[in-house]
Amino acid sequence: MKVTYDPEADIIYVALRDGEVYDSREENEDIRLEYDKEGQLIGIEIMNARANLIAAIAKEISREINNNLQIR
């Protein structure tokens, strides 16, 4: 797996495996999934990365805090 970030475009690309992109599908306006010829997911492109990743991380931290409070 390889992760690259373009700070000017604010795009993170996660290459899950080597191969040529044959097809892609937009999950939403900021996330595109890329597939090889066999239909295997080979890459994920995240646009507006700072905003999207911060929101995802904050949501996970909140969930973890709530889970820990319920255990006590």
C-alpha positions in Angstrom: 0.0 0.0 0.0 1.2 3.5 -0.8 -0.3 6.8 0.2 0.5 10.1 -1.5 -0.8 13.6 -0.8 -0.9 16.6 -3.1 -1.2 19.6 -0.8 -2.0 22.1 -3.6 -4.9 20.0 -4.8 -5.7 18.7 -1.3 -6.0 15.1 -2.6 -4.9 11.9 -0.9 -4.4 8.9 -3.1 -4.2 5.4 -1.5 -2.8 2.8 -3.9 -3.8 -0.6 -2.5 -2.0 -2.7 -5.1 -0.1 -2.3 -8.3 -2.0 -2.3 -11.6 -3.6 -0.1 -14.2 -6.9 1.6 -13.5 -9.6 0.1 -15.7 -12.7 1.6 -14.2 -13.7 3.9 -11.4 -16.8 4.8 -9.4 -17.6 7.9 -7.4 -18.7 7.1 -3.9 -19.6 10.7 -3.4 -18.4 14.0 -4.7 -15.1 13.7 -2.8 -14.2 10.0 -3.0 -13.5 7.9 -6.1 -12.7 4.2 -6.0 -10.5 2.8 -8.8 -10.6 -0.8 -10.1 -8.4 -3.0 -12.2 -9.6 -5.1 -15.2 -10.6 -7.9 -12.9 -12.8 -5.6 -10.8 -10.4 -5.6 -7.8 -10.2 -2.3 -5.9 -6.7 -0.9 -6.5 -6.9 2.7 -5.4 -8.9 5.3 -3.5 -8.8 9.0 -4.3 -10.0 11.4 -1.6 -10.6 15.0 -2.6 -10.8 17.8 0.0 -8.7 15.5 2.1 -8.1 17.8 5.0 -11.8 18.4 5.6 -12.8 14.8 4.9 -10.2 13.1 7.0 -10.6 15.5 10.0 -14.3 14.8 10.0 -13.7 11.0 9.9 -11.1 11.1 12.6 -13.3 13.3 14.8 -16.2 11.0 14.4 -14.1 8.0 15.3 -12.7 9.7 18.4 -16.2 10.7 19.5 -17.4 7.1 19.0 -14.5 5.8 21.1 -15.1 8.2 23.9 -18.8 7.4 24.0 -18.0 3.6 24.0 -15.6 4.1 26.9 -18.1 6.2 28.9 -20.7 3.5 28.5 -18.4 0.8 29.8 -17.8 2.6 33.1 
